[in-house]
Amino acid sequence: MSVAQAKAVPGAEAIERFVRTLPCEVITPQDAHYDEARQIYNRFHDMYPAALVRTLDHACLRQVLSFAMAQGVELAIRGGGHHIGGLGTSHQGIVIDFSPFQQVQLDTANGVVHVQPGATLKALDEALCPHGWVVPTGTVSQTGLGGLTLGGGIGWLVGAYGLTCDNLVGADVMLADGSVVRAGEGAHKDLLWALRGGGGNFGVVLSYTYRLNRLPDVCCGAYRVQWSRVPDVLARLVEFMLQRCPPQLTIAPAFLRDAAGEPYLSIDFCGFEACPDGLRELAVVAAGCEPDNIRRWDFADWQSSFDANFLPPMRGYWKAKYLTQLTAADIALLITHYEQAPRAARCTITLEHLHGAFREMPCEESAFGHRQMNFGVLISTRWPTPADDPAHVGWVRGVASELDPHGRCGSYVNYSPLDKDDQVSSLYGDHHQKLKRLKGLYDPQNLFRRNHNL
């Protein structure tokens, strides 16, 4: 569909007439910069919203919710717009676009930070790190903090400080009826619980409040493993991660290809300098492997050092599986499939180690449903042309299916596309039914349905 065709979408004129009455910034297909504004990071989702509304004004937002409810118009809420499932946009619907709103307010007196809903990881780090504070987030600095939080938030400090959502202590939320409530440890504690991993099912989050953590001095880098050595090194590494890895060290091995297209394993890691034993043992496990830029890092620089791997924006697709064990058979399967990955694409398989504070957080404290898991396996690919969609989507689905042939492993909200064959219950585990009850309480008419819907 072209921009011209988007202007002729049934119902678009009524939506345009409505949004033009709002006293805030609106963008429709009639505007010159519409084509730029409508784009999200994942070009796989080439959608044409009827309108984008950019505001934090409560009265404007209430009007948008009321109109969408009355007219049955789909709403999408955009923070960073990086979700693999394209949740930050809507075809023929209205996008509430918070991306311009990235203010971060540090409140050291109360040990918290208040964040607007469009803030990225980069905006948060730039505000906190120079003052010696940090909130655990993800691994790509252009990611939107809001969406990351609502799905969980796995990153380099997961062992020491847990998930991003574990550090969420409050949020201002506009519900479907237009009322604004404070989700916190007192009032609406159940809503705060749901926001910690339950996705965007419950309302429009207007601001987030996070607990502050002390920023450690970190040693980061990678060990590069020759492909022929991967089975042996990875087996030793998995044993170390399960048995002796301290919470202050997070390891994320990734299957990659070099400039010549040859596969290798990169053992990426981030560890506290104050905990040198884990760093030393990791070096022993990786003996004989090539060190890659291992040194003391400024943490914000380390957080953004992976950004280039995800540029420029392309078409993308990925899935994740969460396991209690990563067996020799699993490793062999991943190696075989990676050797068969499409050569022209940016295909990766990343292993996440879930340990320390992640495992220690009581299950009942958040909606995140996979606390018993030790490993995540993220299978991802990015490519430039629509003609190659079947090969790349097929590769990811094939790896995920063989790794989990009976569909019993958990999945993760932030890594899951909106595939019809995936069960929403696999995202939320044992919390699925409780989340459904809360969905019925806070959004009984399912206004907020552009998500992994409950």
Protein Blocks (a to p, Z undefined) as FASTA:
>chain_A
ZZklmmmgghklmmmmmmmmpccddddfkbmklmmmmpcfblmlccddfbdcddfbfklm
mmmmmmmmmnopacdddfklpafnlpmbcehiacddfklpmcdcddfknopacddfkbcf
klmmmmmmmnopacdddfbfkbcfklmmmnnopafklmmnopfklmpgbdcdddfkopac
dddfknoklmmmmmnonajmlbccfbdcddddddddddeddddddfklmmmmmmmmmmmm
mmmpcfkbccdddddddfkopacddddddddfklmmlmmmmmmmmgoiacehiacddfkl
mmmmmmmmmcccddddddddddfbdcfklmmmmmmmmmmpcfkbccdddddddehjlmmp
cfklpmbfblmbmbdcddddddfbfklmmmmmmmmmmmmmmmmmnopaccdfklcccdfk
bcfklmnmmmlmmmmmmmmmmmmnomalcbcdZZ
